[in-house]
Amino acid sequence: MRFDTAIASIISDPGSERTILLDHLKKEASIFPMPLPTPGAQVPGMPQIPAANLPKPPVMQVEDLGKSMIEGHEVEGKRYTLPAIARPANAQMPSTPSAPSAPGAPSAPSLPSVPKPPSMPTLPPKPNVTEVWTSVKLRAPVLTKLITAAGEQTTYCKPTSADEPHPSVFQIPPEYRIKSKP
């Protein structure tokens, strides 16, 4: 798989168990090993979720948006709506016990009270909505819209040919210098 941006490309090749990062500005290539996960293996550093007492996940609604055309390619649309999840209550900072003062020592002067900062306004929870338009011929997403409380993100993949890409697309260009590992 190859993912391109204006300044870099990432080539993932599970067959050779490596990922290549191409820096188009510096004309450099960095090669990283790609460890293959074993089924059921725990990812290092990933916290384990206890099996009991898990809340029931909210039910996702799926809506068929029908067929349309994007740049001359037939696409099918679906909208996935996940109801808003209630925000957890704010955790309170633990209070620290005050240290006892030495006998005969003067007591510390009392500090003036500091007003509490204003609290954030409470907004109604917003559902997460994802709209996906998939090419009928290529069976790949062409347009994806994600709308959450944090904002909106749109990803557009320009429809392309269904022909097999040339193998050179997944290789380091000859003019690129292979960057050594630190």
Backbone as CSV, one residue per row, in Angstrom:
resi,resn,N_x,N_y,N_z,CA_x,CA_y,CA_z,C_x,C_y,C_z
1,MET,0.849,-1.169,0.000,0.000,0.000,0.000,0.893,1.230,0.000
2,ARG,0.467,2.248,-0.707,1.217,3.502,-0.766,0.276,4.647,-0.434
3,PHE,0.756,5.552,0.468,0.006,6.734,0.867,0.876,7.936,0.546
4,ASP,0.381,8.868,-0.283,1.162,10.022,-0.728,0.611,11.328,-0.181
5,THR,1.534,12.232,0.205,1.204,13.612,0.520,2.115,14.478,-0.350
6,ALA,2.016,15.783,-0.233,2.836,16.681,-1.044,4.323,16.564,-0.712
7,ILE,4.651,16.216,0.540,6.069,16.205,0.938,6.623,14.825,1.254
8,ALA,5.752,13.819,1.362,6.241,12.491,1.741,5.313,11.410,1.217
9,SER,5.845,10.184,1.183,5.059,9.003,0.832,5.417,7.908,1.815
10,ILE,4.436,7.073,2.131,4.658,5.918,2.998,4.280,4.682,2.198
11,ILE,5.227,3.749,2.105,4.997,2.496,1.388,5.044,1.374,2.421
12,SER,3.935,0.661,2.578,3.869,-0.468,3.511,3.874,-1.752,2.695
13,ASP,4.796,-2.652,3.030,4.906,-3.915,2.317,4.951,-5.064,3.311
14,PRO,3.782,-5.634,3.662,3.771,-6.734,4.624,4.550,-7.954,4.134
15,GLY,4.632,-8.151,2.812,5.369,-9.291,2.267,6.839,-9.272,2.647
16,SER,7.449,-8.082,2.598,8.862,-7.965,2.970,9.015,-7.494,4.415
17,GLU,7.877,-7.326,5.124,7.854,-6.904,6.525,8.616,-5.598,6.748
18,ARG,8.346,-4.602,5.877,8.997,-3.302,6.041,8.077,-2.179,5.591
19,THR,8.377,-0.992,6.136,7.688,0.233,5.753,8.752,1.217,5.302
20,ILE,8.494,1.887,4.193,9.448,2.853,3.640,8.821,4.237,3.723
21,LEU,9.583,5.193,4.278,9.150,6.593,4.327,9.998,7.351,3.318
22,LEU,9.353,7.933,2.306,10.053,8.724,1.299,9.867,10.204,1.619
23,ASP,10.974,10.915,1.843,10.951,12.357,2.083,11.240,13.016,0.739
24,HIS,10.209,13.594,0.108,10.363,14.156,-1.237,11.164,15.457,-1.243
25,LEU,11.209,16.163,-0.115,11.969,17.413,-0.048,13.472,17.139,0.029
26,LYS,13.861,16.182,0.860,15.279,15.849,1.047,15.752,14.757,0.100
27,LYS,14.815,14.143,-0.632,15.119,13.011,-1.524,15.812,11.902,-0.730
28,GLU,15.197,11.560,0.432,15.725,10.520,1.313,14.662,9.443,1.520
29,ALA,15.155,8.224,1.772,14.276,7.109,2.087,14.712,6.508,3.418
30,SER,13.757,6.284,4.319,14.017,5.609,5.589,13.248,4.298,5.567
31,ILE,13.919,3.226,5.995,13.301,1.900,5.993,13.129,1.440,7.435
32,PHE,11.916,1.011,7.770,11.599,0.559,9.121,11.065,-0.860,9.065
33,PRO,11.462,-1.709,10.027,10.890,-3.069,10.044,9.418,-3.010,10.441
34,MET,8.650,-3.907,9.896,7.214,-3.971,10.187,6.944,-5.309,10.871
35,PRO,6.912,-5.315,12.205,6.637,-6.592,12.866,5.199,-7.009,12.604
36,LEU,5.021,-8.256,12.261,3.677,-8.758,12.013,3.056,-9.201,13.329
37,PRO,1.835,-8.766,13.625,1.196,-9.154,14.882,0.795,-10.626,14.846
38,THR,0.907,-11.272,15.978,0.439,-12.647,16.084,-0.983,-12.608,16.621
39,PRO,-1.845,-13.499,16.139,-3.241,-13.464,16.586,-3.339,-13.630,18.101
40,GLY,-4.138,-12.781,18.720,-4.369,-12.854,20.158,-3.245,-12.309,21.008
41,ALA,-2.190,-11.775,20.383,-1.064,-11.251,21.152,-1.417,-9.884,21.730
42,GLN,-0.874,-9.607,22.885,-1.096,-8.313,23.534,-0.093,-7.316,22.969
43,VAL,-0.570,-6.127,22.645,0.295,-5.064,22.154,1.016,-4.466,23.354
44,PRO,2.390,-4.389,23.305,3.116,-3.843,24.454,2.682,-2.414,24.761
45,GLY,2.499,-2.119,26.038,2.130,-0.778,26.466,0.643,-0.494,26.376
46,MET,-0.127,-1.411,25.795,-1.561,-1.208,25.649,-2.260,-1.714,26.904
47,PRO,-3.023,-0.857,27.581,-3.694,-1.317,28.798,-4.741,-2.377,28.472
48,GLN,-4.914,-3.314,29.370,-5.910,-4.364,29.197,-7.231,-3.893,29.805
49,ILE,-8.308,-4.208,29.142,-9.621,-3.834,29.618,-10.193,-5.019,30.389
50,PRO,-10.649,-4.805,31.604,-11.246,-5.916,32.340,-12.482,-6.434,31.620
51,ALA,-12.685,-7.733,31.654,-13.785,-8.353,30.916,-15.143,-8.069,31.541
52,ALA,-15.207,-7.894,32.845,-16.500,-7.710,33.519,-16.833,-6.232,33.672
53,ASN,-18.095,-5.960,33.858,-18.610,-4.624,34.148,-18.359,-3.600,33.042
54,LEU,-18.309,-4.031,31.794,-18.155,-3.079,30.694,-19.527,-2.530,30.324
55,PRO,-19.604,-1.208,30.083,-20.906,-0.674,29.678,-21.254,-1.178,28.280
56,LYS,-22.549,-1.286,28.020,-22.996,-1.716,26.707,-22.664,-0.627,25.691
57,PRO,-22.072,-0.999,24.560,-21.771,0.032,23.555,-23.067,0.563,22.943
58,PRO,-23.055,1.848,22.543,-24.261,2.399,21.923,-24.523,1.726,20.575
59,VAL,-25.758,1.691,20.167,-26.140,1.045,18.910,-25.942,2.017,17.753
60,MET,-25.203,1.552,16.735,-24.949,2.386,15.554,-26.109,2.244,14.574
61,GLN,-26.530,3.379,14.010,-27.570,3.369,12.987,-26.903,3.477,11.628
62,VAL,-27.342,2.671,10.669,-26.786,2.693,9.323,-27.902,3.088,8.361
63,GLU,-27.619,4.098,7.543,-28.600,4.599,6.577,-28.012,4.483,5.176
64,ASP,-28.758,3.871,4.268,-28.318,3.736,2.885,-28.630,5.047,2.163
65,LEU,-27.602,5.664,1.556,-27.783,6.946,0.862,-27.997,6.775,-0.639
66,GLY,-27.971,5.541,-1.109,-28.214,5.281,-2.520,-26.963,5.427,-3.370
67,LYS,-27.183,5.551,-4.683,-26.072,5.665,-5.632,-25.965,7.098,-6.135
68,SER,-24.736,7.472,-6.507,-24.482,8.807,-7.046,-23.266,8.703,-7.954
69,MET,-22.807,9.848,-8.458,-21.620,9.885,-9.312,-20.639,10.891,-8.731
70,ILE,-19.355,10.513,-8.672,-18.273,11.423,-8.276,-17.220,11.344,-9.363
71,GLU,-16.998,12.449,-10.061,-16.037,12.544,-11.163,-16.207,11.410,-12.175
72,GLY,-17.464,11.127,-12.523,-17.742,10.115,-13.531,-17.684,8.681,-13.027
73,HIS,-17.473,8.483,-11.730,-17.439,7.138,-11.155,-18.694,6.916,-10.335
74,GLU,-19.335,5.763,-10.547,-20.530,5.435,-9.776,-20.119,5.062,-8.352
75,VAL,-20.797,5.651,-7.381,-20.495,5.395,-5.969,-21.782,5.070,-5.219
76,GLU,-21.628,4.328,-4.112,-22.732,4.027,-3.210,-22.427,4.682,-1.879
77,GLY,-23.457,5.293,-1.270,-23.233,5.998,-0.015,-23.922,5.343,1.161
78,LYS,-23.262,5.429,2.313,-23.848,4.965,3.576,-23.505,5.989,4.643
79,ARG,-24.458,6.196,5.578,-24.235,7.097,6.708,-24.324,6.270,7.985
80,TYR,-23.274,6.369,8.803,-23.196,5.644,10.066,-23.311,6.672,11.194
81,THR,-24.316,6.519,12.053,-24.520,7.447,13.155,-24.370,6.699,14.469
82,LEU,-23.431,7.161,15.279,-23.199,6.596,16.604,-23.692,7.624,17.614
83,PRO,-24.687,7.273,18.437,-25.215,8.253,19.395,-24.103,8.808,20.283
84,ALA,-24.327,10.021,20.741,-23.347,10.680,21.612,-23.157,9.874,22.882
85,ILE,-21.946,9.840,23.351,-21.610,9.136,24.581,-21.525,10.180,25.683
86,ALA,-22.143,9.887,26.813,-22.133,10.835,27.933,-20.711,11.049,28.416
87,ARG,-20.394,12.305,28.693,-19.057,12.647,29.193,-18.874,12.118,30.605
88,PRO,-17.698,11.569,30.898,-17.470,11.128,32.269,-17.373,12.333,33.196
89,ALA,-17.700,12.120,34.456,-17.618,13.202,35.443,-16.167,13.599,35.632
90,ASN,-15.938,14.874,35.896,-14.574,15.351,36.112,-13.996,14.739,37.375
91,ALA,-12.773,14.282,37.278,-12.098,13.717,38.448,-11.653,14.855,39.356
92,GLN,-11.766,14.651,40.634,-11.353,15.658,41.604,-9.915,15.399,42.019
93,MET,-9.176,16.453,42.207,-7.794,16.333,42.672,-7.824,15.888,44.135
94,PRO,-6.944,14.944,44.496,-6.920,14.539,45.902,-6.382,15.674,46.757
95,SER,-6.892,15.770,47.979,-6.404,16.822,48.870,-5.210,16.284,49.637
96,THR,-4.269,17.161,49.903,-3.073,16.753,50.641,-3.225,17.202,52.075
97,PRO,-2.902,16.317,52.990,-3.011,16.740,54.389,-1.942,17.779,54.690
98,SER,-2.309,18.735,55.524,-1.331,19.774,55.864,-0.351,19.210,56.883
99,ALA,0.894,19.618,56.722,1.952,19.119,57.605,1.819,19.774,58.969
100,PRO,1.990,18.985,60.024,1.907,19.598,61.360,3.080,20.531,61.573
101,SER,2.830,21.630,62.244,3.913,22.589,62.494,4.656,22.181,63.768
102,ALA,5.884,22.570,63.823,6.725,22.242,64.984,6.195,23.002,66.202
103,PRO,6.299,22.400,67.405,5.814,23.099,68.608,6.568,24.416,68.806
104,GLY,5.822,25.453,69.048,6.417,26.764,69.296,6.715,27.540,68.031
105,ALA,6.523,26.930,66.834,6.807,27.632,65.574,5.628,28.537,65.243
106,PRO,5.930,29.694,64.635,4.816,30.579,64.261,3.978,29.930,63.161
107,SER,2.706,30.164,63.182,1.846,29.577,62.149,1.995,30.380,60.858
108,ALA,1.785,29.672,59.740,1.922,30.307,58.427,0.796,31.309,58.244
109,PRO,1.098,32.425,57.573,0.030,33.405,57.332,-1.015,32.805,56.400
110,SER,-2.251,33.148,56.626,-3.298,32.614,55.757,-3.289,33.394,54.443
111,LEU,-3.499,32.643,53.366,-3.514,33.246,52.035,-4.919,33.728,51.711
112,PRO,-5.000,34.809,50.938,-6.345,35.261,50.547,-6.981,34.201,49.650
113,SER,-8.286,34.096,49.709,-8.954,33.079,48.884,-8.885,33.493,47.416
114,VAL,-8.639,32.501,46.592,-8.533,32.724,45.156,-9.854,32.286,44.531
115,PRO,-10.444,33.139,43.702,-11.721,32.742,43.105,-11.503,31.579,42.129
116,LYS,-12.511,30.726,42.023,-12.444,29.600,41.095,-12.589,30.130,39.671
117,PRO,-11.879,29.494,38.720,-12.045,29.930,37.326,-13.447,29.562,36.841
118,PRO,-13.923,30.288,35.828,-15.269,29.972,35.329,-15.270,28.577,34.712
119,SER,-16.378,27.884,34.833,-16.459,26.542,34.268,-16.830,26.629,32.790
120,MET,-16.488,25.569,32.067,-16.800,25.501,30.644,-18.306,25.361,30.474
121,PRO,-18.863,25.978,29.441,-20.304,25.817,29.235,-20.606,24.366,28.853
122,THR,-21.750,23.891,29.251,-22.141,22.521,28.916,-22.886,22.538,27.601
123,LEU,-22.350,21.799,26.643,-22.980,21.705,25.341,-23.708,20.373,25.257
124,PRO,-24.793,20.327,24.506,-25.477,19.044,24.368,-24.559,18.067,23.620
125,PRO,-24.555,16.793,24.015,-23.693,15.830,23.339,-24.097,15.696,21.881
126,LYS,-23.088,15.557,21.012,-23.309,15.485,19.578,-23.023,14.068,19.094
127,PRO,-23.873,13.511,18.246,-23.584,12.171,17.742,-22.400,12.210,16.768
128,ASN,-21.713,11.085,16.631,-20.644,10.957,15.645,-21.277,10.430,14.362
129,VAL,-21.076,11.160,13.271,-21.675,10.778,11.998,-20.554,10.595,10.978
130,THR,-20.553,9.433,10.325,-19.575,9.159,9.264,-20.342,8.823,8.002
131,GLU,-20.008,9.532,6.923,-20.631,9.300,5.630,-19.546,8.763,4.703
132,VAL,-19.798,7.602,4.080,-18.791,6.969,3.225,-19.404,6.717,1.850
133,TRP,-18.716,7.237,0.825,-19.115,7.003,-0.564,-18.062,6.094,-1.187
134,THR,-18.491,4.883,-1.591,-17.587,3.847,-2.082,-17.791,3.620,-3.568
135,SER,-16.675,3.532,-4.313,-16.730,3.261,-5.747,-17.304,1.872,-5.978
136,VAL,-18.308,1.774,-6.850,-18.930,0.496,-7.167,-17.920,-0.410,-7.869
137,LYS,-17.126,0.150,-8.770,-16.179,-0.643,-9.563,-14.941,-1.032,-8.752
138,LEU,-14.354,-0.085,-8.019,-13.104,-0.343,-7.304,-13.321,-0.934,-5.916
139,ARG,-14.552,-0.816,-5.374,-14.872,-1.265,-4.007,-13.951,-0.603,-2.984
140,ALA,-13.663,0.658,-3.181,-12.813,1.431,-2.274,-13.492,2.768,-1.988
141,PRO,-13.321,3.303,-0.761,-13.928,4.600,-0.440,-13.343,5.713,-1.303
142,VAL,-14.221,6.577,-1.800,-13.802,7.723,-2.611,-13.930,9.005,-1.789
143,LEU,-15.001,9.120,-1.008,-15.249,10.311,-0.197,-15.733,9.867,1.179
144,THR,-15.083,10.374,2.211,-15.461,10.058,3.581,-15.582,11.354,4.366
145,LYS,-16.710,11.534,5.049,-16.928,12.705,5.917,-17.146,12.202,7.328
146,LEU,-16.407,12.751,8.265,-16.534,12.399,9.672,-16.902,13.666,10.425
147,ILE,-18.040,13.639,11.122,-18.506,14.803,11.878,-18.647,14.385,13.337
148,THR,-17.857,15.034,14.212,-17.911,14.757,15.647,-18.012,16.089,16.391
149,ALA,-18.050,16.013,17.708,-18.084,17.232,18.518,-16.801,18.031,18.330
150,ALA,-15.715,17.367,17.937,-14.432,18.047,17.748,-14.354,18.794,16.421
151,GLY,-15.263,18.498,15.493,-15.233,19.180,14.199,-15.566,18.229,13.067
152,GLU,-15.221,18.653,11.855,-15.529,17.877,10.658,-14.256,17.603,9.882
153,GLN,-14.135,16.368,9.384,-12.975,15.994,8.567,-13.496,15.328,7.301
154,THR,-12.999,15.786,6.154,-13.384,15.203,4.875,-12.138,14.638,4.206
155,THR,-12.227,13.385,3.758,-11.128,12.744,3.041,-11.635,12.396,1.657
156,TYR,-10.893,12.830,0.651,-11.274,12.565,-0.729,-10.143,11.819,-1.413
157,CYS,-10.460,10.661,-1.958,-9.484,9.881,-2.723,-9.915,9.932,-4.176
158,LYS,-9.080,10.517,-4.986,-9.424,10.663,-6.391,-9.569,9.292,-7.037
159,PRO,-10.707,9.028,-7.684,-10.880,7.731,-8.338,-9.788,7.513,-9.376
160,THR,-9.324,6.295,-9.469,-8.224,5.971,-10.357,-8.562,4.736,-11.165
161,SER,-7.595,4.239,-11.846,-7.774,3.053,-12.671,-7.796,1.801,-11.803
162,ALA,-8.511,0.780,-12.269,-8.538,-0.501,-11.558,-7.389,-1.392,-11.999
163,ASP,-6.570,-0.908,-12.943,-5.428,-1.702,-13.414,-4.388,-1.841,-12.310
164,GLU,-3.598,-2.905,-12.387,-2.523,-3.147,-11.418,-1.469,-2.044,-11.584
165,PRO,-1.030,-1.383,-10.472,-0.017,-0.324,-10.601,1.349,-0.909,-10.980
166,HIS,2.174,-0.076,-11.589,3.527,-0.503,-11.960,4.327,-0.765,-10.682
167,PRO,5.127,-1.841,-10.627,5.894,-2.179,-9.416,6.823,-1.058,-8.939
168,SER,7.265,-0.171,-9.819,8.180,0.904,-9.422,7.531,1.874,-8.440
169,VAL,6.187,1.910,-8.409,5.471,2.791,-7.492,5.764,2.408,-6.034
170,PHE,6.118,1.144,-5.798,6.346,0.640,-4.450,7.828,0.453,-4.140
171,GLN,8.694,1.073,-4.945,10.138,0.974,-4.736,10.719,2.359,-4.456
172,ILE,11.928,2.363,-3.872,12.631,3.623,-3.599,13.156,4.150,-4.932
173,PRO,12.827,5.405,-5.270,13.338,5.966,-6.523,14.872,5.964,-6.527
174,PRO,15.504,5.737,-7.700,16.978,5.631,-7.760,17.706,6.896,-7.291
175,GLU,17.089,8.071,-7.423,17.756,9.315,-7.019,17.656,9.600,-5.522
176,TYR,16.949,8.764,-4.766,16.802,8.952,-3.317,17.937,8.260,-2.577
177,ARG,18.452,8.953,-1.539,19.502,8.408,-0.681,18.842,7.652,0.451
178,ILE,19.333,6.451,0.754,18.782,5.672,1.847,19.420,6.198,3.138
179,LYS,18.569,6.698,4.016,19.005,7.278,5.275,19.357,6.160,6.250
180,SER,20.545,6.268,6.845,20.951,5.231,7.797,20.231,5.438,9.111
181,LYS,20.092,4.337,9.851,19.412,4.398,11.153,20.322,5.053,12.177
182,PRO,19.736,5.818,13.147,20.564,6.495,14.153,21.220,5.520,15.106
